[in-house]
């Protein structure tokens, strides 16, 4: 089991990525958003492979 | 109500393959989009971000700081300077993070980040802020 980060959130249990599921039926806009997200993330990874890790503000 | 995640900017590249699976559930601050766009280099990437922005907006995923959010966040940063617990150069780097944190609090979300230490500094003056390490959020 992985070590949890030090909890500074009190006793509240926060959800993890696996707790969020996509709806079974997606609207056209939702499908387009998912596709656009994939494309944007692919471009981000390609830029980092090409120019190195980014430093954010 | 289940709190929604707000991913800090640096999380996106490391978890790029997972983002599309949760994109309909996250709150997406315009501050994060600003940082992604401002640091992009290729025209093709900018075009992809442009399409992404339109669709994030169309699906009501974007959250934007209000006048009040800017005001309260500036007071948050001011309090950190006055507490003198951190170097001013460190506090300077927390400005956008504090805005992301403010949006998380105002929208009942929580921040997913690699920079737990930075957000814990903000948490000292924003006690309602909830934070989770990116590895914990994505890998569990």
N, CA and C atoms of all chains as a GROMACS GRO file, in nm:
protein
  591
    1UNK      N    1   0.084  -0.119   0.000
    1UNK     CA    2   0.000   0.000   0.000
    1UNK      C    3   0.088   0.125   0.000
    2UNK      N    4   0.051   0.221  -0.085
    2UNK     CA    5   0.133   0.342  -0.094
    2UNK      C    6   0.113   0.431   0.028
    3UNK      N    7   0.219   0.502   0.058
    3UNK     CA    8   0.214   0.589   0.175
    3UNK      C    9   0.130   0.713   0.143
    4UNK      N   10   0.038   0.746   0.233
    4UNK     CA   11  -0.043   0.866   0.211
    4UNK      C   12   0.038   0.989   0.246
    5UNK      N   13   0.012   1.098   0.177
    5UNK     CA   14   0.078   1.223   0.211
    5UNK      C   15   0.025   1.269   0.346
    6UNK      N   16   0.105   1.348   0.412
    6UNK     CA   17   0.064   1.399   0.543
    6UNK      C   18  -0.071   1.470   0.528
    7UNK      N   19  -0.165   1.434   0.611
    7UNK     CA   20  -0.299   1.487   0.594
    7UNK      C   21  -0.317   1.618   0.670
    8UNK      N   22  -0.338   1.723   0.592
    8UNK     CA   23  -0.362   1.853   0.653
    8UNK      C   24  -0.507   1.895   0.632
    9UNK      N   25  -0.592   1.798   0.598
    9UNK     CA   26  -0.732   1.827   0.568
    9UNK      C   27  -0.826   1.786   0.681
   10UNK      N   28  -0.774   1.766   0.799
   10UNK     CA   29  -0.859   1.720   0.907
   10UNK      C   30  -0.900   1.576   0.884
   11UNK      N   31  -1.024   1.545   0.918
   11UNK     CA   32  -1.069   1.406   0.906
   11UNK      C   33  -1.140   1.378   0.774
   12UNK      N   34  -1.156   1.480   0.694
   12UNK     CA   35  -1.232   1.461   0.570
   12UNK      C   36  -1.161   1.369   0.471
   13UNK      N   37  -1.236   1.272   0.418
   13UNK     CA   38  -1.180   1.180   0.319
   13UNK      C   39  -1.215   1.234   0.180
   14UNK      N   40  -1.114   1.260   0.104
   14UNK     CA   41  -1.136   1.317  -0.030
   14UNK      C   42  -1.138   1.207  -0.134
   15UNK      N   43  -1.216   1.226  -0.243
   15UNK     CA   44  -1.221   1.124  -0.347
   15UNK      C   45  -1.092   1.116  -0.428
   16UNK      N   46  -1.072   0.999  -0.491
   16UNK     CA   47  -0.957   0.978  -0.579
   16UNK      C   48  -1.006   0.978  -0.725
   17UNK      N   49  -0.911   0.980  -0.817
   17UNK     CA   50  -0.946   0.982  -0.960
   17UNK      C   51  -1.038   0.866  -0.997
   18UNK      N   52  -1.010   0.749  -0.938
   18UNK     CA   53  -1.090   0.629  -0.972
   18UNK      C   54  -1.236   0.642  -0.927
   19UNK      N   55  -1.264   0.733  -0.838
   19UNK     CA   56  -1.402   0.752  -0.791
   19UNK      C   57  -1.488   0.830  -0.891
   20UNK      N   58  -1.422   0.893  -0.986
   20UNK     CA   59  -1.496   0.972  -1.084
   20UNK      C   60  -1.508   0.894  -1.215
   21UNK      N   61  -1.631   0.858  -1.248
   21UNK     CA   62  -1.655   0.780  -1.370
   21UNK      C   63  -1.719   0.869  -1.477
   22UNK      N   64  -1.688   0.836  -1.601
   22UNK     CA   65  -1.757   0.907  -1.709
   22UNK      C   66  -1.900   0.859  -1.717
   23UNK      N   67  -1.996   0.945  -1.753
   23UNK     CA   68  -2.134   0.900  -1.769
   23UNK      C   69  -2.143   0.794  -1.881
   24UNK      N   70  -2.240   0.704  -1.869
   24UNK     CA   71  -2.253   0.599  -1.972
   24UNK      C   72  -2.290   0.661  -2.107
   25UNK      N   73  -2.378   0.762  -2.100
   25UNK     CA   74  -2.415   0.830  -2.224
   25UNK      C   75  -2.356   0.970  -2.222
   26UNK      N   76  -2.279   0.996  -2.326
   26UNK     CA   77  -2.214   1.128  -2.335
   26UNK      C   78  -2.283   1.212  -2.441
   27UNK      N   79  -2.295   1.341  -2.415
   27UNK     CA   80  -2.349   1.432  -2.515
   27UNK      C   81  -2.241   1.458  -2.621
   28UNK      N   82  -2.280   1.519  -2.729
   28UNK     CA   83  -2.184   1.550  -2.836
   28UNK      C   84  -2.075   1.644  -2.783
   29UNK      N   85  -2.116   1.743  -2.706
   29UNK     CA   86  -2.019   1.838  -2.649
   29UNK      C   87  -1.922   1.768  -2.554
   30UNK      N   88  -1.973   1.676  -2.475
   30UNK     CA   89  -1.886   1.603  -2.382
   30UNK      C   90  -1.785   1.517  -2.457
   31UNK      N   91  -1.833   1.449  -2.562
   31UNK     CA   92  -1.742   1.366  -2.643
   31UNK      C   93  -1.632   1.452  -2.705
   32UNK      N   94  -1.673   1.569  -2.755
   32UNK     CA   95  -1.576   1.659  -2.818
   32UNK      C   96  -1.474   1.711  -2.715
   33UNK      N   97  -1.523   1.736  -2.593
   33UNK     CA   98  -1.433   1.784  -2.488
   33UNK      C   99  -1.330   1.676  -2.452
   34UNK      N  100  -1.375   1.554  -2.440
   34UNK     CA  101  -1.283   1.444  -2.406
   34UNK      C  102  -1.177   1.430  -2.516
   35UNK      N  103  -1.221   1.436  -2.641
   35UNK     CA  104  -1.128   1.427  -2.753
   35UNK      C  105  -1.030   1.545  -2.754
   36UNK      N  106  -1.081   1.665  -2.730
   36UNK     CA  107  -0.996   1.785  -2.728
   36UNK      C  108  -0.897   1.778  -2.611
   37UNK      N  109  -0.939   1.718  -2.501
   37UNK     CA  110  -0.849   1.702  -2.385
   37UNK      C  111  -0.735   1.609  -2.422
   38UNK      N  112  -0.768   1.498  -2.487
   38UNK     CA  113  -0.664   1.403  -2.531
   38UNK      C  114  -0.563   1.472  -2.622
   39UNK      N  115  -0.616   1.549  -2.717
   39UNK     CA  116  -0.528   1.619  -2.813
   39UNK      C  117  -0.438   1.720  -2.743
   40UNK      N  118  -0.496   1.794  -2.648
   40UNK     CA  119  -0.419   1.896  -2.575
   40UNK      C  120  -0.310   1.830  -2.490
   41UNK      N  121  -0.343   1.720  -2.426
   41UNK     CA  122  -0.245   1.650  -2.341
   41UNK      C  123  -0.134   1.587  -2.425
   42UNK      N  124  -0.173   1.538  -2.544
   42UNK     CA  125  -0.074   1.480  -2.635
   42UNK      C  126   0.024   1.591  -2.679
   43UNK      N  127  -0.030   1.707  -2.711
   43UNK     CA  128   0.055   1.820  -2.753
   43UNK      C  129   0.148   1.862  -2.639
   44UNK      N  130   0.096   1.863  -2.518
   44UNK     CA  131   0.176   1.901  -2.401
   44UNK      C  132   0.293   1.803  -2.382
   45UNK      N  133   0.262   1.675  -2.392
   45UNK     CA  134   0.368   1.574  -2.376
   45UNK      C  135   0.472   1.586  -2.487
   46UNK      N  136   0.424   1.610  -2.610
   46UNK     CA  137   0.517   1.624  -2.724
   46UNK      C  138   0.610   1.744  -2.705
   47UNK      N  139   0.552   1.854  -2.654
   47UNK     CA  140   0.636   1.974  -2.630
   47UNK      C  141   0.740   1.946  -2.523
   48UNK      N  142   0.701   1.873  -2.420
   48UNK     CA  143   0.797   1.846  -2.312
   48UNK      C  144   0.906   1.750  -2.360
   49UNK      N  145   0.868   1.658  -2.450
   49UNK     CA  146   0.969   1.567  -2.507
   49UNK      C  147   1.066   1.646  -2.595
   50UNK      N  148   1.014   1.746  -2.662
   50UNK     CA  149   1.094   1.825  -2.756
   50UNK      C  150   1.180   1.931  -2.687
   51UNK      N  151   1.121   2.002  -2.590
   51UNK     CA  152   1.189   2.117  -2.530
   51UNK      C  153   1.229   2.098  -2.383
   52UNK      N  154   1.183   1.990  -2.322
   52UNK     CA  155   1.212   1.969  -2.180
   52UNK      C  156   1.095   2.006  -2.092
   53UNK      N  157   1.107   1.968  -1.966
   53UNK     CA  158   1.002   1.991  -1.866
   53UNK      C  159   0.974   2.140  -1.850
   54UNK      N  160   0.847   2.173  -1.841
   54UNK     CA  161   0.810   2.315  -1.828
   54UNK      C  162   0.816   2.361  -1.684
   55UNK      N  163   0.844   2.487  -1.667
   55UNK     CA  164   0.838   2.551  -1.537
   55UNK      C  165   0.719   2.647  -1.539
   56UNK      N  166   0.628   2.626  -1.446
   56UNK     CA  167   0.509   2.712  -1.446
   56UNK      C  168   0.528   2.830  -1.354
   57UNK      N  169   0.438   2.928  -1.369
   57UNK     CA  170   0.453   3.057  -1.301
   57UNK      C  171   0.427   3.045  -1.152
   58UNK      N  172  -2.234   1.622  -0.053
   58UNK     CA  173  -2.183   1.649  -0.188
   58UNK      C  174  -2.035   1.614  -0.198
   59UNK      N  175  -1.999   1.543  -0.303
   59UNK     CA  176  -1.858   1.504  -0.322
   59UNK      C  177  -1.779   1.626  -0.372
   60UNK      N  178  -1.668   1.650  -0.306
   60UNK     CA  179  -1.583   1.760  -0.350
   60UNK      C  180  -1.520   1.727  -0.485
   61UNK      N  181  -1.509   1.830  -0.568
   61UNK     CA  182  -1.448   1.810  -0.700
   61UNK      C  183  -1.301   1.850  -0.698
   62UNK      N  184  -1.219   1.776  -0.776
   62UNK     CA  185  -1.076   1.810  -0.780
   62UNK      C  186  -1.047   1.930  -0.870
   63UNK      N  187  -0.946   2.004  -0.830
   63UNK     CA  188  -0.890   2.111  -0.914
   63UNK      C  189  -0.743   2.078  -0.929
   64UNK      N  190  -0.701   2.045  -1.050
   64UNK     CA  191  -0.562   2.006  -1.072
   64UNK      C  192  -0.474   2.128  -1.091
   65UNK      N  193  -0.366   2.133  -1.014
   65UNK     CA  194  -0.266   2.236  -1.031
   65UNK      C  195  -0.197   2.214  -1.166
   66UNK      N  196  -0.141   2.320  -1.222
   66UNK     CA  197  -0.090   2.314  -1.360
   66UNK      C  198   0.015   2.204  -1.381
   67UNK      N  199   0.106   2.189  -1.287
   67UNK     CA  200   0.216   2.093  -1.307
   67UNK      C  201   0.170   1.947  -1.310
   68UNK      N  202   0.048   1.922  -1.267
   68UNK     CA  203  -0.004   1.785  -1.264
   68UNK      C  204  -0.033   1.734  -1.407
   69UNK      N  205  -0.069   1.826  -1.496
   69UNK     CA  206  -0.119   1.784  -1.627
   69UNK      C  207  -0.020   1.703  -1.709
   70UNK      N  208   0.107   1.745  -1.711
   70UNK     CA  209   0.200   1.671  -1.797
   70UNK      C  210   0.229   1.531  -1.741
   71UNK      N  211   0.240   1.519  -1.610
   71UNK     CA  212   0.271   1.388  -1.551
   71UNK      C  213   0.154   1.290  -1.558
   72UNK      N  214   0.033   1.343  -1.560
   72UNK     CA  215  -0.084   1.255  -1.563
   72UNK      C  216  -0.168   1.280  -1.690
   73UNK      N  217  -0.098   1.318  -1.797
   73UNK     CA  218  -0.165   1.352  -1.923
   73UNK      C  219  -0.256   1.240  -1.975
   74UNK      N  220  -0.215   1.115  -1.949
   74UNK     CA  221  -0.294   1.002  -2.000
   74UNK      C  222  -0.422   0.977  -1.920
   75UNK      N  223  -0.436   1.041  -1.806
   75UNK     CA  224  -0.553   1.017  -1.720
   75UNK      C  225  -0.654   1.132  -1.724
   76UNK      N  226  -0.607   1.247  -1.772
   76UNK     CA  227  -0.689   1.369  -1.760
   76UNK      C  228  -0.822   1.357  -1.833
   77UNK      N  229  -0.821   1.295  -1.952
   77UNK     CA  230  -0.946   1.286  -2.029
   77UNK      C  231  -1.054   1.205  -1.955
   78UNK      N  232  -1.012   1.112  -1.868
   78UNK     CA  233  -1.109   1.028  -1.796
   78UNK      C  234  -1.182   1.102  -1.685
   79UNK      N  235  -1.120   1.211  -1.638
   79UNK     CA  236  -1.182   1.284  -1.527
   79UNK      C  237  -1.224   1.426  -1.564
   80UNK      N  238  -1.202   1.461  -1.691
   80UNK     CA  239  -1.221   1.601  -1.730
   80UNK      C  240  -1.365   1.652  -1.704
   81UNK      N  241  -1.462   1.562  -1.712
   81UNK     CA  242  -1.602   1.606  -1.690
   81UNK      C  243  -1.630   1.627  -1.541
   82UNK      N  244  -1.541   1.582  -1.455
   82UNK     CA  245  -1.563   1.593  -1.310
   82UNK      C  246  -1.478   1.699  -1.243
   83UNK      N  247  -1.378   1.751  -1.315
   83UNK     CA  248  -1.289   1.847  -1.250
   83UNK      C  249  -1.342   1.989  -1.265
   84UNK      N  250  -1.296   2.074  -1.172
   84UNK     CA  251  -1.316   2.218  -1.187
   84UNK      C  252  -1.187   2.270  -1.250
   85UNK      N  253  -1.199   2.351  -1.351
   85UNK     CA  254  -1.081   2.392  -1.427
   85UNK      C  255  -1.062   2.543  -1.418
   86UNK      N  256  -0.971   2.589  -1.334
   86UNK     CA  257  -0.952   2.734  -1.322
   86UNK      C  258  -0.890   2.796  -1.448
   87UNK      N  259  -0.936   2.912  -1.484
   87UNK     CA  260  -0.878   2.982  -1.600
   87UNK      C  261  -0.730   3.013  -1.573
   88UNK      N  262  -0.693   3.022  -1.445
   88UNK     CA  263  -0.552   3.046  -1.408
   88UNK      C  264  -0.464   2.931  -1.460
   89UNK      N  265  -0.513   2.809  -1.449
   89UNK     CA  266  -0.437   2.691  -1.495
   89UNK      C  267  -0.426   2.694  -1.649
   90UNK      N  268  -0.537   2.725  -1.714
   90UNK     CA  269  -0.533   2.734  -1.861
   90UNK      C  270  -0.435   2.844  -1.903
   91UNK      N  271  -0.438   2.955  -1.831
   91UNK     CA  272  -0.345   3.066  -1.856
   91UNK      C  273  -0.200   3.016  -1.850
   92UNK      N  274  -0.166   2.939  -1.747
   92UNK     CA  275  -0.028   2.891  -1.732
   92UNK      C  276   0.010   2.792  -1.842
   93UNK      N  277  -0.084   2.705  -1.878
   93UNK     CA  278  -0.056   2.609  -1.985
   93UNK      C  279  -0.033   2.681  -2.118
   94UNK      N  280  -0.119   2.777  -2.149
   94UNK     CA  281  -0.109   2.849  -2.276
   94UNK      C  282   0.015   2.937  -2.278
   95UNK      N  283   0.040   3.005  -2.167
   95UNK     CA  284   0.154   3.099  -2.161
   95UNK      C  285   0.288   3.028  -2.176
   96UNK      N  286   0.294   2.901  -2.142
   96UNK     CA  287   0.421   2.828  -2.151
   96UNK      C  288   0.428   2.736  -2.273
   97UNK      N  289   0.325   2.742  -2.359
   97UNK     CA  290   0.329   2.659  -2.480
   97UNK      C  291   0.417   2.728  -2.584
   98UNK      N  292   0.481   2.648  -2.669
   98UNK     CA  293   0.578   2.705  -2.762
   98UNK      C  294   0.537   2.689  -2.908
   99UNK      N  295   0.479   2.576  -2.943
   99UNK     CA  296   0.447   2.550  -3.083
   99UNK      C  297   0.308   2.602  -3.119
  100UNK      N  298   0.297   2.649  -3.241
  100UNK     CA  299   0.168   2.700  -3.290
  100UNK      C  300   0.061   2.590  -3.288
  101UNK      N  301   0.103   2.468  -3.321
  101UNK     CA  302   0.008   2.355  -3.324
  101UNK      C  303  -0.050   2.330  -3.184
  102UNK      N  304   0.033   2.345  -3.082
  102UNK     CA  305  -0.013   2.326  -2.944
  102UNK      C  306  -0.114   2.434  -2.907
  103UNK      N  307  -0.082   2.556  -2.946
  103UNK     CA  308  -0.173   2.668  -2.917
  103UNK      C  309  -0.310   2.645  -2.981
  104UNK      N  310  -0.310   2.593  -3.103
  104UNK     CA  311  -0.436   2.565  -3.173
  104UNK      C  312  -0.517   2.460  -3.097
  105UNK      N  313  -0.447   2.359  -3.044
  105UNK     CA  314  -0.516   2.254  -2.968
  105UNK      C  315  -0.572   2.309  -2.837
  106UNK      N  316  -0.494   2.394  -2.772
  106UNK     CA  317  -0.543   2.458  -2.649
  106UNK      C  318  -0.664   2.547  -2.678
  107UNK      N  319  -0.661   2.613  -2.793
  107UNK     CA  320  -0.773   2.702  -2.831
  107UNK      C  321  -0.903   2.621  -2.843
  108UNK      N  322  -0.894   2.506  -2.910
  108UNK     CA  323  -1.013   2.420  -2.925
  108UNK      C  324  -1.058   2.368  -2.788
  109UNK      N  325  -0.959   2.329  -2.707
  109UNK     CA  326  -0.985   2.277  -2.572
  109UNK      C  327  -1.058   2.383  -2.490
  110UNK      N  328  -1.009   2.507  -2.497
  110UNK     CA  329  -1.070   2.618  -2.421
  110UNK      C  330  -1.218   2.635  -2.458
  111UNK      N  331  -1.244   2.633  -2.588
  111UNK     CA  332  -1.383   2.651  -2.635
  111UNK      C  333  -1.472   2.541  -2.577
  112UNK      N  334  -1.421   2.418  -2.580
  112UNK     CA  335  -1.503   2.305  -2.533
  112UNK      C  336  -1.513   2.299  -2.381
  113UNK      N  337  -1.409   2.339  -2.311
  113UNK     CA  338  -1.417   2.349  -2.164
  113UNK      C  339  -1.524   2.450  -2.126
  114UNK      N  340  -1.525   2.559  -2.198
  114UNK     CA  341  -1.623   2.665  -2.171
  114UNK      C  342  -1.765   2.618  -2.204
  115UNK      N  343  -1.779   2.551  -2.318
  115UNK     CA  344  -1.909   2.502  -2.363
  115UNK      C  345  -1.968   2.402  -2.263
  116UNK      N  346  -1.880   2.324  -2.198
  116UNK     CA  347  -1.925   2.222  -2.102
  116UNK      C  348  -1.926   2.274  -1.957
  117UNK      N  349  -1.914   2.406  -1.942
  117UNK     CA  350  -1.917   2.470  -1.808
  117UNK      C  351  -1.812   2.415  -1.712
  118UNK      N  352  -1.695   2.381  -1.763
  118UNK     CA  353  -1.587   2.329  -1.676
  118UNK      C  354  -1.499   2.442  -1.621
  119UNK      N  355  -1.495   2.556  -1.691
  119UNK     CA  356  -1.403   2.662  -1.650
  119UNK      C  357  -1.457   2.740  -1.532
  120UNK      N  358  -1.369   2.769  -1.438
  120UNK     CA  359  -1.407   2.859  -1.327
  120UNK      C  360  -1.311   2.977  -1.328
  121UNK      N  361  -1.369   3.092  -1.310
  121UNK     CA  362  -1.295   3.216  -1.325
  121UNK      C  363  -1.297   3.295  -1.194
  122UNK      N  364  -1.185   3.351  -1.153
  122UNK     CA  365  -1.188   3.432  -1.030
  122UNK      C  366  -1.275   3.556  -1.047
  123UNK      N  367  -1.354   3.585  -0.947
  123UNK     CA  368  -1.435   3.707  -0.948
  123UNK      C  369  -1.351   3.823  -0.893
  124UNK      N  370  -1.409   3.942  -0.896
  124UNK     CA  371  -1.342   4.059  -0.838
  124UNK      C  372  -1.312   4.032  -0.690
  125UNK      N  373  -1.408   3.971  -0.623
  125UNK     CA  374  -1.392   3.938  -0.481
  125UNK      C  375  -1.280   3.836  -0.460
  126UNK      N  376  -1.271   3.737  -0.550
  126UNK     CA  377  -1.163   3.636  -0.540
  126UNK      C  378  -1.025   3.702  -0.551
  127UNK      N  379  -1.010   3.794  -0.645
  127UNK     CA  380  -0.882   3.865  -0.660
  127UNK      C  381  -0.851   3.942  -0.532
  128UNK      N  382  -0.952   4.010  -0.479
  128UNK     CA  383  -0.935   4.093  -0.358
  128UNK      C  384  -0.894   4.006  -0.238
  129UNK      N  385  -0.969   3.898  -0.217
  129UNK     CA  386  -0.941   3.811  -0.101
  129UNK      C  387  -0.806   3.740  -0.116
  130UNK      N  388  -0.772   3.703  -0.239
  130UNK     CA  389  -0.644   3.635  -0.261
  130UNK      C  390  -0.526   3.731  -0.238
  131UNK      N  391  -0.545   3.855  -0.277
  131UNK     CA  392  -0.438   3.952  -0.252
  131UNK      C  393  -0.418   3.970  -0.101
  132UNK      N  394  -0.526   3.965  -0.025
  132UNK     CA  395  -0.515   3.974   0.121
  132UNK      C  396  -0.449   3.848   0.179
  133UNK      N  397  -0.474   3.734   0.117
  133UNK     CA  398  -0.409   3.609   0.159
  133UNK      C  399  -0.257   3.621   0.145
  134UNK      N  400  -0.215   3.667   0.029
  134UNK     CA  401  -0.071   3.685   0.004
  134UNK      C  402  -0.014   3.788   0.101
  135UNK      N  403  -0.088   3.895   0.123
  135UNK     CA  404  -0.044   4.000   0.216
  135UNK      C  405  -0.023   3.943   0.357
  136UNK      N  406  -0.117   3.857   0.399
  136UNK     CA  407  -0.104   3.797   0.533
  136UNK      C  408   0.023   3.712   0.543
  137UNK      N  409   0.054   3.641   0.433
  137UNK     CA  410   0.176   3.559   0.434
  137UNK      C  411   0.301   3.646   0.448
  138UNK      N  412   0.303   3.760   0.378
  138UNK     CA  413   0.416   3.852   0.393
  138UNK      C  414   0.425   3.902   0.537
  139UNK      N  415   0.310   3.939   0.594
  139UNK     CA  416   0.310   3.996   0.730
  139UNK      C  417   0.350   3.893   0.836
  140UNK      N  418   0.316   3.767   0.812
  140UNK     CA  419   0.352   3.662   0.909
  140UNK      C  420   0.504   3.639   0.915
  141UNK      N  421   0.571   3.673   0.806
  141UNK     CA  422   0.717   3.660   0.796
  141UNK      C  423   0.767   3.518   0.823
  142UNK      N  424   0.682   3.421   0.791
  142UNK     CA  425   0.720   3.281   0.810
  142UNK      C  426   0.792   3.223   0.690
  143UNK      N  427   0.781   3.291   0.576
  143UNK     CA  428   0.843   3.243   0.452
  143UNK      C  429   0.923   3.357   0.390
  144UNK      N  430   1.020   3.319   0.308
  144UNK     CA  431   1.097   3.419   0.235
  144UNK      C  432   1.006   3.492   0.135
  145UNK      N  433   1.021   3.624   0.120
  145UNK     CA  434   0.941   3.697   0.021
  145UNK      C  435   0.952   3.639  -0.120
  146UNK      N  436   1.071   3.587  -0.155
  146UNK     CA  437   1.088   3.527  -0.288
  146UNK      C  438   1.000   3.402  -0.303
  147UNK      N  439   0.980   3.330  -0.192
  147UNK     CA  440   0.893   3.212  -0.194
  147UNK      C  441   0.747   3.256  -0.210
  148UNK      N  442   0.709   3.356  -0.132
  148UNK     CA  443   0.569   3.403  -0.136
  148UNK      C  444   0.534   3.453  -0.276
  149UNK      N  445   0.631   3.516  -0.341
  149UNK     CA  446   0.609   3.568  -0.477
  149UNK      C  447   0.566   3.455  -0.572
  150UNK      N  448   0.621   3.335  -0.550
  150UNK     CA  449   0.589   3.222  -0.640
  150UNK      C  450   0.451   3.161  -0.610
  151UNK      N  451   0.389   3.205  -0.501
  151UNK     CA  452   0.263   3.143  -0.459
  151UNK      C  453   0.138   3.219  -0.506
  152UNK      N  454   0.159   3.326  -0.581
  152UNK     CA  455   0.044   3.412  -0.616
  152UNK      C  456  -0.063   3.339  -0.697
  153UNK      N  457  -0.021   3.272  -0.805
  153UNK     CA  458  -0.120   3.198  -0.885
  153UNK      C  459  -0.177   3.080  -0.807
  154UNK      N  460  -0.091   3.015  -0.728
  154UNK     CA  461  -0.137   2.902  -0.647
  154UNK      C  462  -0.244   2.948  -0.548
  155UNK      N  463  -0.225   3.066  -0.492
  155UNK     CA  464  -0.322   3.118  -0.395
  155UNK      C  465  -0.457   3.144  -0.462
  156UNK      N  466  -0.451   3.186  -0.587
  156UNK     CA  467  -0.575   3.209  -0.662
  156UNK      C  468  -0.645   3.076  -0.691
  157UNK      N  469  -0.567   2.975  -0.726
  157UNK     CA  470  -0.622   2.840  -0.748
  157UNK      C  471  -0.682   2.789  -0.617
  158UNK      N  472  -0.611   2.811  -0.507
  158UNK     CA  473  -0.660   2.768  -0.375
  158UNK      C  474  -0.791   2.838  -0.340
  159UNK      N  475  -0.797   2.966  -0.365
  159UNK     CA  476  -0.920   3.043  -0.337
  159UNK      C  477  -1.039   2.985  -0.417
  160UNK      N  478  -1.014   2.953  -0.544
  160UNK     CA  479  -1.122   2.897  -0.627
  160UNK      C  480  -1.166   2.761  -0.572
  161UNK      N  481  -1.069   2.683  -0.525
  161UNK     CA  482  -1.103   2.552  -0.467
  161UNK      C  483  -1.194   2.570  -0.345
  162UNK      N  484  -1.161   2.665  -0.261
  162UNK     CA  485  -1.243   2.689  -0.140
  162UNK      C  486  -1.382   2.740  -0.179
  163UNK      N  487  -1.387   2.833  -0.271
  163UNK     CA  488  -1.516   2.895  -0.307
  163UNK      C  489  -1.609   2.798  -0.381
  164UNK      N  490  -1.550   2.700  -0.449
  164UNK     CA  491  -1.632   2.605  -0.525
  164UNK      C  492  -1.640   2.468  -0.457
  165UNK      N  493  -1.606   2.462  -0.327
  165UNK     CA  494  -1.612   2.336  -0.251
  165UNK      C  495  -1.531   2.225  -0.316
  166UNK      N  496  -1.418   2.261  -0.371
  166UNK     CA  497  -1.332   2.160  -0.433
  166UNK      C  498  -1.208   2.136  -0.348
  167UNK      N  499  -1.113   2.064  -0.406
  167UNK     CA  500  -0.984   2.045  -0.341
  167UNK      C  501  -0.873   2.046  -0.447
  168UNK      N  502  -0.756   2.088  -0.404
  168UNK     CA  503  -0.645   2.104  -0.498
  168UNK      C  504  -0.564   1.974  -0.506
  169UNK      N  505  -0.541   1.929  -0.629
  169UNK     CA  506  -0.454   1.814  -0.655
  169UNK      C  507  -0.322   1.870  -0.708
  170UNK      N  508  -0.213   1.840  -0.640
  170UNK     CA  509  -0.087   1.907  -0.675
  170UNK      C  510   0.035   1.822  -0.644
  171UNK      N  511   0.145   1.853  -0.714
  171UNK     CA  512   0.275   1.796  -0.678
  171UNK      C  513   0.339   1.878  -0.565
  172UNK      N  514   0.294   2.002  -0.555
  172UNK     CA  515   0.359   2.098  -0.463
  172UNK      C  516   0.281   2.112  -0.332
  173UNK      N  517   0.270   2.001  -0.262
  173UNK     CA  518   0.196   1.999  -0.136
  173UNK      C  519   0.249   2.106  -0.040
  174UNK      N  520   0.380   2.116  -0.032
  174UNK     CA  521   0.440   2.212   0.064
  174UNK      C  522   0.394   2.355   0.037
  175UNK      N  523   0.388   2.391  -0.092
  175UNK     CA  524   0.346   2.527  -0.128
  175UNK      C  525   0.202   2.553  -0.085
  176UNK      N  526   0.116   2.456  -0.110
  176UNK     CA  527  -0.026   2.476  -0.076
  176UNK      C  528  -0.048   2.468   0.076
  177UNK      N  529   0.041   2.397   0.144
  177UNK     CA  530   0.030   2.395   0.291
  177UNK      C  531   0.068   2.531   0.351
  178UNK      N  532   0.155   2.602   0.282
  178UNK     CA  533   0.186   2.740   0.326
  178UNK      C  534   0.060   2.826   0.312
  179UNK      N  535  -0.007   2.812   0.199
  179UNK     CA  536  -0.130   2.890   0.175
  179UNK      C  537  -0.238   2.848   0.275
  180UNK      N  538  -0.241   2.720   0.306
  180UNK     CA  539  -0.341   2.666   0.399
  180UNK      C  540  -0.332   2.732   0.538
  181UNK      N  541  -0.214   2.779   0.572
  181UNK     CA  542  -0.196   2.846   0.703
  181UNK      C  543  -0.285   2.970   0.714
  182UNK      N  544  -0.309   3.035   0.599
  182UNK     CA  545  -0.392   3.156   0.602
  182UNK      C  546  -0.526   3.133   0.530
  183UNK      N  547  -0.548   3.010   0.483
  183UNK     CA  548  -0.673   2.974   0.417
  183UNK      C  549  -0.713   2.836   0.472
  184UNK      N  550  -0.754   2.832   0.599
  184UNK     CA  551  -0.771   2.702   0.668
  184UNK      C  552  -0.876   2.609   0.607
  185UNK      N  553  -0.968   2.661   0.528
  185UNK     CA  554  -1.069   2.573   0.467
  185UNK      C  555  -1.019   2.503   0.341
  186UNK      N  556  -0.898   2.534   0.301
  186UNK     CA  557  -0.842   2.474   0.180
  186UNK      C  558  -0.814   2.325   0.201
  187UNK      N  559  -0.855   2.243   0.105
  187UNK     CA  560  -0.828   2.098   0.107
  187UNK      C  561  -0.727   2.067  -0.004
  188UNK      N  562  -0.631   1.981   0.029
  188UNK     CA  563  -0.521   1.951  -0.065
  188UNK      C  564  -0.499   1.800  -0.074
  189UNK      N  565  -0.463   1.753  -0.192
  189UNK     CA  566  -0.421   1.612  -0.204
  189UNK      C  567  -0.301   1.603  -0.299
  190UNK      N  568  -0.207   1.518  -0.265
  190UNK     CA  569  -0.091   1.496  -0.353
  190UNK      C  570  -0.138   1.427  -0.481
  191UNK      N  571  -0.082   1.469  -0.593
  191UNK     CA  572  -0.123   1.414  -0.723
  191UNK      C  573  -0.106   1.262  -0.727
  192UNK      N  574   0.003   1.213  -0.672
  192UNK     CA  575   0.027   1.069  -0.675
  192UNK      C  576  -0.083   0.994  -0.598
  193UNK      N  577  -0.121   1.050  -0.488
  193UNK     CA  578  -0.226   0.989  -0.406
  193UNK      C  579  -0.360   0.991  -0.481
  194UNK      N  580  -0.388   1.101  -0.548
  194UNK     CA  581  -0.514   1.116  -0.620
  194UNK      C  582  -0.524   1.022  -0.740
  195UNK      N  583  -0.416   1.012  -0.817
  195UNK     CA  584  -0.423   0.935  -0.941
  195UNK      C  585  -0.386   0.789  -0.924
  196UNK      N  586  -0.295   0.757  -0.832
  196UNK     CA  587  -0.241   0.621  -0.827
  196UNK      C  588  -0.315   0.526  -0.735
  197UNK      N  589  -0.398   0.576  -0.648
  197UNK     CA  590  -0.467   0.486  -0.555
  197UNK      C  591  -0.570   0.402  -0.625
   0.00000   0.00000   0.00000
